[in-house]
Amino acid sequence: MSASTLIRAGAPQGAQPAERYLLAAEAWARLPAALLAEPGLALLALWAEPGMVHAAFLEEASAAVLLASAPAEGGRYAALSPVRPGAIRFERMIRDLWGLTAEDAVDLRPWLDHGRWELAGPMSGQPAALPGAEAPQPAFLPVEGEGIHQIPVGPIHAGVIEPGHFRFHVQGEVVVRLEARLGYAHKGTLSLMLGKPARAAAAFAARLSGDSTVAHGWAFAAAVEAALGVAVPPRAVALRGVMAELERVHNHLNDWGFICNDAAFAFPHARCGYLREGVLRACAAAFGHRLMMDRVLPGGVAPDIAAGGAAAILAALDAVEAEMPALLRIYDSHSSLQDRMVGTGFLDPDHAARFAAGGFVGRGSGRGFDARLRPGYAPYDWLLPTIAVETGGDVDARVRVRVAELAASIGIVRRLLADLPAGETLAPLPALAGEGSALIEGFRGECFAWLRLDESGVIRGLFLRDPSWLQWPLLEAAIAGNIVADFPLCNKSFNCSYSGVDL
């Protein structure tokens, strides 16, 4: 029996739009072997509730999302990490937050809990008090070989970079292994959202990763709307599209400039920063916030676009579009820049596929998945954006995906603003029970949200997944064999979120 057939044989739970199937613990135990035989079923996320484990999968051929659940009898469940390596960090997170152990897991070291929490399994429903003691030193995987030494970096970095510890095992100047240790930005987002009405909880979803505030806010809102059967006003749908593409534009400009800066070429960094600032100011003029935080709400958007906001946006995008050809010529024509970009940080397409990497990480290594088209959602069902795919797998390929997406996003915003529907921007939310999920494409890749509401519309179950969960491990793979000095370049070309996976 295939994994997808095994999942669909479970009891449907009435989730929308993707059904969730409840499996017996014995059926879940057969899931790893079934997944091994069905490589086209990609793992999107793995999370838990007290005594229960959940997983989200994507059928690559049909782009259908499948949700599966099973009881964790005795606090244990069958690990998926032996057959889906993307599950490794989810399983570590589940053990930290819910106290459930994945049997036969590849790695069960702590992930979020660095030994300083006062409770074990704080979301388990029955957390246990921990004795006060000195926090243990982090354990890193061993590397053997002559002349290998370690370089610890972080968790505090220069500038305004988020906290994360990187442990390099190096032979000469060549990186043999890199391990990232995150969790320093853990803020209890999920527990803070539980027990709150959907609109009150939306502010926390918007702050899971601030540079993706529109995408995560939209994913959360769409999951609420699916659970409650709420139809979003057409004007709000269009404005969500505008904000999401502006978020893509300002982040891609930021990344392009910083990647060049990490290759010691400051001019593109300066110009991209200037152009990005123009876009952010236009966002503030149109929506009252530079990052458009708290503008996407369950039921629509609020407030409406300001008078003159569309003109400000179009002027900023005109400036970006006018300068892009010159910036691209400079990027292409300087051999000192190309020497650093081309061939550096190579991510094998097979790795990208095994981890179901999305966004510019996946599309830079030949995986052309984009949630705007598959499974798809409005307003992209009629916009049909062109998906940029590169096969080089290196820093240069990831830059070129961003540059192509910049041009495409500018065109999308212009089309949306030119035909902006009239009407309301926010629909009321009924006080009903329901369960919903959503997959929304952010600038890094697809953002996933799942939640369950009780009969009063209060959140009783929840998970939010940033695309970086499946991209951080690929950065570790891509840096192997490169020199230490190229790590900042590789790291920025991935630009994974720390906060997004620290929850």
N, C-alpha and C positions, 0 to 999 in steps of 0.2 A: 504494500500500500504506500502511495506517495505521501509526503508530508502534508501537502495541501488537502488530500483526501482524508487523511487521518484527522486533521484539524476540523474539517467540515463535518466529520462524523460526530463531533461533540454536540452538546446541547446549545442551541442558539439562545443568546441572552437579550436580544432586541436592541442591540446597539446600532447607531446610525452614523454615517452612511455605510461604514464597514462593519459587518457583523462580528460579534465576539462569540467564540465557541468555548464552552466549558468542557474540559476534558477530565476524565478520571486520572488520578495520579499514575495509574498503570499505563494509560494511553500516553501521557506526557513522557513517561520513561522510554517509550518506543519512538519518541519524536527525534532524538539525535540520529538514530540509524536511518530514519526516513528522510531527514534533511540531507544526510550524506548522499543519498540516492537521488536527490532533487536539487541540484546546484542552482537552478533558476529561481528558487524561493529565497529571497534575500531577507536577512534580519534587519529590521529598522530600529527596534528598541526592545528592551527587556526591563521590567520593573516589578513592583510588588505592592501588596497590601498586607495587613496582618493575616498570616496564615495562607496567603494566596500569591501565586506568581503569574505574571502576564507577559505576553510577547506580541509584538507587531511584526508582520512579515509583508513583503511586497512580491507578488508574482511578476517577475520581470517581463514575461511575454505579454500578459494582459494588463499590467499595471494595476491589478486589483490588490487592495489591502486586506489582509486577513489578521484577525486578532484571536489569540488563543490564551486560555487560562487553565490553571489546575491548582488544586489544593497542595500546599507544601506540608505533607503529613510528617509530624514530628519535627517541623522546622527545616525539612530538607526537600529538595527537588532535583531532578536530573539535570545536569549541566548541559548547556548548548555549546559552550566554548570549544570542546574538542572538534566540532564540525563547523562552527561559525565563529571564527576568531574575533569578530566584532563584539561578541557577547562577553569577552573577558572582563572588561572594565564595568559593564553593567552588573555582572555577578558579584564583583568586589563591592560595588556601591550598594547592592541589595543586602549583602551581609552587614554592611555598616549601618544602614538606615533601618532595615526591617528585621535583622537578626536571622535571616533565612540562609541556609548554606546550600550551595550548588554541589551535588555529589559528583566526583570525578572531574572537577573543574580544573582548567589549565593553571589557574593562578587564584589563590584566595588571600593574598596579602591585603591589608586594609587599603582603602582608596581615599575616602573622605575623612575618616577618623584617623588622626595622627597621634592618638594616644592621649589627647587632652580633653576628650568629652567626659562629662560627668555621668552619662548614661550609656549603656550598651543597647543598641537597637531602639533608638528614640522614637521611631514610628511603628514599632511592632505591636503596640497596644499594651504590652507588658514590659516596659523597659526596666533593665536592672541597673541599680546604682553601681558605679565603679569605684574601687578604693583609690584614694589620692596617691599618686606616685609620679615619679619623674617620667616624662614622655619617652618612649623607646626611640632609639635611633632608627631611621628608615632602613629597610632591607632592600638591597638591589640585587638583580640577577647577576651571577658571577660570570666572569670572562677569563678564559685561560689562554696563555700564550706568552712568548718571550717579549719582554720590553713593553708590556701593557701597563699603562698607568691611568689614574682617574683624574678627571677635572670636574669639580662641583661648581655649578653656576646657579645663583638664585637661592631662595625664592625672591629676594628683593633685587630689582633690576634698575638700570638708569632710566630716567625720564618717567613717563606715566604708564609703563608697561605693567600689566596685571601680574600678580605673584605666581610663580611656578618654579619648581626646582628641576634642573636638568643635570643628570649625571652622565658624563661622557667617559667611556672607556676608549682610550686612544693608544695607538701604536705609532710612534713617531708623531706625525701630524694628521694621520688618517683615523677617522672615527670608526671603531670596530662595533661599538654598540652605544646607543643613546636610550636612556629611560627618562621619561617625564614623570614627576611626582606633583600632582595637583591637589586640589582640595582646600587651598589656603583662602579662597574666596567663598567658601561655603557660608551660606546665609540663611539656611532653613526655609527656602522658598516654598517647597511643597507643603510643609507643615503649617506655614503661615497662611496658605490659601485654603486649607481644609477648614470646614465649618463656616465659611463665608459665602454670602450670595455672590453670584457670578460677576456682577458689575463691580462689587467691592474688591474681588480677587483679581480683577483685570490689571490693576496697577502693579501687582507682583509679577504677573506674566510679562508685562512690558519691561520689567527690569531684570529678567533672567540673564540677558546679555544686551547691554544698552545700545550697541551698534546695530542690533537686529530687533530693535523695539517694535517696529511696525510688523515685521514678519512673525515674531512670537506673539504679539498682541492679536494679530489676525488669526493665527493658528488656534489660540485659546478661544477667541470669539467664535470662530467657525465651528469648533467642537461644541460650544454652548448652544449655538443656533441649531446644529444638527440634533443635539439631544432634545431640544424643546420644539423642533419643527418650525422655527422662526424664519420668515422670508425677509431678507435684507433689502431695504429700498434700493432701486437701481442707481440713484445718485450716490449712495454710500458705497456701493460696489465699485463704481467708477473711481471715486475718491480714494478708496483703499488701493486700487491699482496705481493711481498717481503716486501715492505716498510710498508704496512698495518699490516702485521703479526709481523714485528719487533716492530712496535709501540705498538701492543698488548703485546708483550713479555716484553718490558722495563717497561710499565705501570703496568702490573700485578706483576712483581717483586717488583716494588716500593710499591704497595698497600699491598702486602703480608708482606713485612718487616715493614711497618708503622703500620699495624694492630697489629702485634706482639709487636711492641714498645709501642703502646697505652695500651697494656695489661701488661706493665712493663717487657717485655722479650726482651732484647736488642740484643741478639746474632743473631737471624734470621734477624733482621733489619740490622745489620752490614753486614751479608753475602749477603742478597738480594741487599743491596746498592752496594756492591762490584761487584756482578755479573751484575747488571744493568749498572754500569759504563763501564764494558767491552763491553756490547751491544751498548751503546751510542757511544763509541769510534769507534767501528766497523762501525756504521752508518755514522759517520763522515768520516772515511776512504773510504767508498764505495760511499757515495752520497754528501760529502762535507758539511754536516750539521748534528749535533748530533740528532736533532729532525726530520730531513729530511724536514724542512720547505721550501716551495716554490719549491719543486721538482716535485710535481704533478701539471700539467697545463692543461687547456683545449686543447685537441688534443693529450695528451700523458704525457711524463715526460721529464724533462731536468735538469741537464745533464744526460747522460748515466752513468751506473755504472762504477766506476773507475777500472783500471787495479789492480788486487790484492784485490779488494773489496769483491768479493765472498769468497775468502779464509779467509779474516778477519772476515766476518760475521759467517762463519761456525766454526771458532775457538772459537768465543765468545759463540755461541750456544752450542758447545761441552762442554764448561766449565759450562754453566747453567745446561745442562742435566746431567752432571756427579755429580753435587752437589744436585740436586733436591731430590733424594731418602733420603739422610741424613737429609736434611732440613725438609722433610715431616715426617720422623721418630721422629725428635725432636719435631715438632709441635704436633704430635699425642701422644707422650709419657709423656709429662709434664702436670700433672694434674692441676697445678696452671694456666697453659695457657688454657687448655680445659674448666676449670671451668668458665673462663671469656668469652669464645667464644660460647659454646653450650647453646642454649636457650636465648641468649641475642639479643636484637634488632629484635624480630620476626616480619616478614612481612607475613601477612595472604595471601595465594594464591588467594583468592577472591579479595583482594585489588590490588594485582599485575595485575590480569586480568582486573579489572575495569579501571585501569590507563594505560593498555597496556604497562606495564614496559618491557623494553628490557634489553639486556646485562646481566651481572652477577646478577643484582637486580631481574630481571624477572626470569632468569633461576635458581636462587637460591631459588625461590618460585614456581617452577613447570611450569612456562610459557616458553616453549621451542622454542620461536621465534628467528630466526637468519636470517637477511636479506641476508646473503651470499648464503643461500639455497632457501629461500622463501621471496620475489619473485625470488631472485637469479640473479647472474651476473658473467661474466668472471673475473678471471680464475677459480672461484669456481664451475662453472658448470661441470668441469671435475675433480677437486680436491675432491669435496664432503667431506668437513671436518666433523668430528664427533662433534655433539653438546652435550656439557656437561650440564645435568639438575640435580638439587638437589631439594628435596622437603622439607628440614628442615626449610627454610625460615629465618634462624638466621645468625649471623655473621659467624659462622662456615661453613654454606652452601655456603655463598658467597665467602669465602676463597677457598673452595674446587672446586667451578666452575672455579675460577681463576687458580688454580694449574692444573686442567685438561686441560684448554685452553692453558696454557704455553706449555705443552707437545705436544698438537696438532699443535700449531703454529710453533714450532720448526720443526716438520715433514713437514709442508706445505712449509716453506722456503727452506728446503733441496730439496724437489721435484721441486720447481720452479727454483732454481739455477742449478740443475742438467740437466734441459731440457730447458734452457733459449733460446728463439728463436733469430735468427740473424735479422738484419734489422734496420730500422729507429726507433726512439723513439718519434717523434713529428710530427703530421699531421697538415697541414695548416688549418686555419679557414676561411670559406667564409664569406663575409659580407652579411648576409641574416637576414630576420626577422624569428622569431620562438619562440616557447614556450616549455620548457622542465622541467622535474623533475627527481629526483634520490633518491634512498634509499640505503645508503652504511653503512655496519656494521663497527663501530669503537669499541674500547676496552670497552667503556661504554654501547654500544648499537647502534641502527641505527641512522645515521645522515641523515636528510632530507634536500633537497634543491629544490627550485622552482624558475624559472626566466622566464622573457619574454624579448626578444630582438627586437629592431626595425630593419628596412631594412638595416641599416648601421652596425648592429652587436653590438649596444650599449644597455646596460641594462636599461629597462624602468620599470620593476617590479621585485621584488626579495623578497625571504624569506629564511633564513637558520635556521634550528632547531636542537639544541643539544638534545640528549636523556635525559639530566638532567631536562628538562621541566616537564617530566612525572615522575621523580624520587624524586625530592625534596619534593613533598607532601607526598610521601611514607615514607621518613625518619621521617617526623613529626609523622606519624602514628606508625612507628616501635619503636620510643623511648618512647612512652606512656607506663607507667607501669614499666619502668626501672628506676634505680637510676641515679642521675645526673652524678656520676662519670663514668658511662658507656657511656655517650654521645660521647666522643672522639672516642671510639671504634666503636660505631654504625655509626657515621659520616664517619669515614674512610672506613668502610666496604661498604658504599654506594658511597663514593668519587664522589659526584656530582660536576659538574663544576659551579663555580660562573660566570666566564666570559662568558661561553656559553649561559647562560640565560639572562645575562645583556645586550647582544647585543652591 
